[in-house]
Amino acid sequence: MTIEYTHMGFMSPREPEMDAVDRWRDLKRKLEEKLRRGEIPAEDVEGVRYGLDRIHHYYKI
C-alpha cells in the first residue's frame, strides 16, 4: 500500500483522487452559483474568486 503526498495533504487508497476532484468540482459549482446570485459578502468576493482560480489551476476543472 502506498500513500501519495499531494499539495493538499496525504491521500490514502481509500480516498482516490477522483473523489477529491469531484468534491472540488462540487464546491466550485456551488461557489460560482453563490457569486452569480450575489450571496457572497462584497469583502469576500475577491478571496472566493482567487480560491476558484486555484481550484482550476490545481485540478484543471
C-alpha positions in Angstrom: 0.0 0.0 0.0 1.4 3.4 -0.9 0.3 6.7 0.4 0.7 9.6 -2.0 1.6 13.1 -0.8 0.0 15.9 -2.7 -0.2 19.7 -2.2 -3.5 19.1 -0.3 -2.0 16.6 2.1 -1.9 12.8 2.3 -4.3 10.7 0.3 -4.9 7.1 1.2 -6.0 4.4 -1.4 -9.5 4.7 0.3 -9.6 8.3 -0.9 -8.8 8.2 -4.6 -8.1 11.4 -6.3 -11.2 11.2 -8.4 -13.3 11.6 -5.3 -11.3 14.7 -4.3 -11.7 16.2 -7.7 -15.5 15.5 -7.6 -15.6 17.3 -4.2 -13.7 20.3 -5.6 -15.9 20.4 -8.7 -19.0 20.4 -6.5 -17.5 23.2 -4.3 -16.6 25.2 -7.3 -20.1 24.9 -8.8 -21.7 26.0 -5.5 -19.4 29.0 -5.1 -20.0 30.1 -8.7 -23.8 29.9 -8.1 -23.5 32.0 -4.9 -21.3 34.6 -6.7 -23.8 34.8 -9.6 -26.7 35.3 -7.2 -24.8 37.9 -5.1 -24.9 35.8 -1.9 -21.2 36.3 -1.1 -20.4 39.4 1.0 -18.6 42.0 -1.0 -15.5 41.8 1.2 -15.2 38.1 0.5 -15.7 38.1 -3.3 -12.1 38.7 -4.2 -10.9 35.8 -2.0 -13.6 33.5 -3.4 -12.6 34.3 -6.9 -8.9 33.6 -6.0 -9.9 30.3 -4.5 -11.8 29.3 -7.7 -8.8 30.2 -9.7 -6.6 27.9 -7.5 -9.1 25.1 -7.9 -8.9 25.5 -11.6 -5.1 25.6 -11.6 -4.6 22.5 -9.4 -7.4 20.3 -10.7 -7.9 21.7 -14.3 -11.7 21.9 -13.7 
